[in-house]
């Protein structure tokens, strides 16, 4: 397997590879569609190509949790913005105490369930294949790293995964990272 950073838009689907799509890719695809001038469109096209080629998409339940939580927080933020536009003042609501009981939360929740159900036939859940040692992860977690990113990096090392991400902080060596992120590709803005 090749190692380093590779441009997503130049990537051809290889059914022998184990593609792991980072949370930001799923967020683009499931609930926060990118504008036409962002890289997000490239990630959605890549996801569509994986499905068209019947290539399994490697996944872990921690990633699903991360995506779910992010999408629900985005829905909450969007709700607050809409209410502020309507009333002229930003509502003082708590995500857990107030928003979870609202229809907007329920609708977002149901949409998430439905969308993920549609992708389930393409998932290869690797929870059981990757039994990580929490003590090792904690001990070796770089100070500047996000815990989930580091977990995905270790999974990529152990499982031979190719990580597809737009996360500029996902700067790890020894694995294949497929991206359109200019920072990761070493391109100037």
C-alpha positions as CSV (number, residue, x, y, z in Angstrom):
1,X,0.0,0.0,0.0
2,X,1.3,3.5,-0.8
3,X,1.9,5.9,2.0
4,X,1.5,9.7,2.0
5,X,-1.0,12.2,0.9
6,X,-2.8,11.8,-2.4
7,X,-5.2,14.1,-4.3
8,X,-8.8,12.7,-4.1
9,X,-9.8,14.2,-7.5
10,X,-7.0,12.1,-9.1
11,X,-8.0,8.9,-7.3
12,X,-9.4,5.9,-9.2
13,X,-11.4,3.5,-7.1
14,X,-9.4,0.4,-6.4
15,X,-11.7,-2.4,-5.1
16,X,-8.7,-4.0,-3.4
17,X,-8.3,-1.0,-1.1
18,X,-10.0,-0.6,2.3
19,X,-11.5,2.9,2.2
20,X,-12.3,4.6,5.5
21,X,-14.2,7.8,5.1
22,X,-13.6,10.3,7.9
23,X,-16.5,12.1,9.7
24,X,-16.2,15.2,7.6
25,X,-16.9,13.3,4.4
26,X,-20.0,11.8,6.0
27,X,-21.1,15.2,7.3
28,X,-20.8,16.6,3.7
29,X,-22.8,13.6,2.4
30,X,-25.5,13.4,5.1
31,X,-26.5,16.7,6.3
32,X,-24.3,19.7,5.6
33,X,-23.9,19.8,1.9
34,X,-21.0,21.8,0.7
35,X,-21.3,24.9,-1.4
36,X,-20.3,24.7,-5.0
37,X,-16.9,26.2,-4.4
38,X,-15.7,23.8,-1.7
39,X,-14.0,20.5,-1.8
40,X,-17.0,18.7,-0.3
41,X,-18.4,18.0,-3.8
42,X,-15.3,15.9,-4.6
43,X,-15.9,13.8,-1.5
44,X,-19.5,13.2,-2.3
45,X,-18.6,12.1,-5.8
46,X,-16.0,9.8,-4.4
47,X,-18.5,8.2,-2.0
48,X,-20.9,7.8,-5.0
49,X,-18.1,6.1,-6.9
50,X,-17.5,3.7,-4.1
51,X,-21.1,2.7,-4.1
52,X,-21.3,2.4,-7.9
53,X,-18.2,0.1,-7.8
54,X,-19.7,-1.9,-5.0
55,X,-16.5,-1.2,-3.0
56,X,-17.0,-1.8,0.8
57,X,-16.7,1.3,2.9
58,X,-14.9,0.5,6.1
59,X,-16.4,2.0,9.2
60,X,-16.3,1.9,13.0
61,X,-19.2,2.7,15.3
62,X,-17.2,5.5,16.9
63,X,-17.2,7.2,13.6
64,X,-21.0,6.8,13.3
65,X,-21.3,8.3,16.8
66,X,-19.0,11.2,15.8
67,X,-21.1,11.9,12.7
68,X,-24.4,11.6,14.5
69,X,-23.3,14.0,17.2
70,X,-21.9,16.5,14.7
71,X,-25.1,16.5,12.6
72,X,-27.3,17.0,15.6
73,X,-25.2,19.9,16.8
74,X,-25.3,21.4,13.3
75,X,-29.1,21.1,13.3
76,X,-29.3,22.8,16.7
77,X,-27.1,25.7,15.4
78,X,-29.2,26.0,12.3
79,X,-32.4,26.1,14.4
80,X,-31.0,28.8,16.6
81,X,-30.0,30.9,13.6
82,X,-33.5,30.5,12.1
83,X,-35.2,31.5,15.3
84,X,-32.9,34.5,15.6
85,X,-33.9,35.5,12.1
86,X,-37.6,35.2,12.9
87,X,-37.5,36.9,16.3
88,X,-34.5,39.2,16.1
89,X,-33.0,37.7,19.2
90,X,-31.0,34.5,19.7
91,X,-32.9,32.0,21.8
92,X,-31.3,30.8,25.0
93,X,-31.8,27.1,24.6
94,X,-29.8,24.2,25.8
95,X,-29.1,21.4,23.3
96,X,-29.8,18.5,25.7
97,X,-32.5,20.0,27.8
98,X,-34.5,21.9,25.2
99,X,-33.6,20.9,21.6
100,X,-33.8,17.1,22.1
101,X,-37.5,17.4,22.8
102,X,-38.3,19.5,19.8
103,X,-39.7,18.5,16.4
104,X,-36.6,19.8,14.6
105,X,-34.4,17.4,16.6
106,X,-36.8,14.5,15.9
107,X,-36.8,15.2,12.2
108,X,-33.0,15.4,12.0
109,X,-32.8,12.2,14.1
110,X,-35.1,10.3,11.8
111,X,-33.3,11.6,8.7
112,X,-30.0,10.5,10.1
113,X,-31.4,7.0,10.8
114,X,-32.9,6.8,7.3
115,X,-29.7,8.0,5.6
116,X,-27.5,5.6,7.5
117,X,-29.8,2.7,6.8
118,X,-29.4,3.5,3.1
119,X,-25.6,3.2,3.4
120,X,-25.6,0.1,5.6
121,X,-25.3,-2.4,2.7
122,X,-22.0,-0.8,1.7
123,X,-20.5,-0.7,5.2
124,X,-17.9,-3.1,6.5
125,X,-18.0,-2.5,10.2
126,X,-14.6,-3.2,11.7
127,X,-15.4,-3.0,15.4
128,X,-14.7,-6.7,16.0
129,X,-11.7,-6.8,13.7
130,X,-10.0,-3.9,15.5
131,X,-9.7,-4.4,19.2
132,X,-7.7,-1.5,20.4
133,X,-5.8,-1.3,23.6
134,X,-7.1,1.9,25.3
135,X,-4.0,2.2,27.5
136,X,-1.8,2.2,24.4
137,X,-3.9,4.8,22.7
138,X,-3.9,7.1,25.7
139,X,-0.1,6.7,26.2
140,X,0.7,7.4,22.6
141,X,-1.9,10.0,21.8
142,X,0.0,13.1,20.5
143,X,-0.7,16.3,22.4
144,X,-1.8,18.0,19.3
145,X,-4.1,15.2,18.1
146,X,-7.8,14.7,18.2
147,X,-8.5,11.3,20.0
148,X,-10.8,10.0,17.3
149,X,-8.3,11.0,14.5
150,X,-5.6,9.1,16.4
151,X,-7.8,6.1,16.8
152,X,-8.5,6.1,13.0
153,X,-4.8,6.5,12.3
154,X,-4.0,3.4,14.5
155,X,-6.8,1.5,12.8
156,X,-5.4,2.4,9.4
157,X,-2.0,1.1,10.4
158,X,-3.3,-2.1,11.8
159,X,-6.0,-2.8,9.2
160,X,-4.4,-1.3,6.1
161,X,-7.0,1.3,5.6
162,X,-6.9,4.2,3.2
163,X,-8.2,7.3,5.0
164,X,-10.3,9.7,3.0
165,X,-10.5,13.1,4.8
166,X,-10.7,16.8,4.5
167,X,-9.5,17.4,8.0
168,X,-6.3,19.5,7.8
169,X,-5.3,18.2,11.2
170,X,-5.2,14.6,10.0
171,X,-1.4,14.8,9.4
172,X,-0.1,11.3,10.1
173,X,2.7,9.4,8.4
174,X,2.9,5.8,7.4
175,X,-0.6,5.5,6.0
176,X,-2.4,6.5,2.8
177,X,-4.4,9.7,3.2
178,X,-6.6,10.7,0.2
179,X,-7.7,14.3,0.4
180,X,-8.5,17.6,-1.3
181,X,-7.3,19.5,1.7
182,X,-4.7,22.0,0.4
183,X,-2.8,22.0,3.7
184,X,-2.4,18.2,3.8
185,X,-1.4,18.2,0.2
186,X,1.3,20.9,0.9
187,X,-0.3,23.4,-1.4
188,X,-0.5,27.1,-0.6
189,X,-3.9,28.7,-0.2
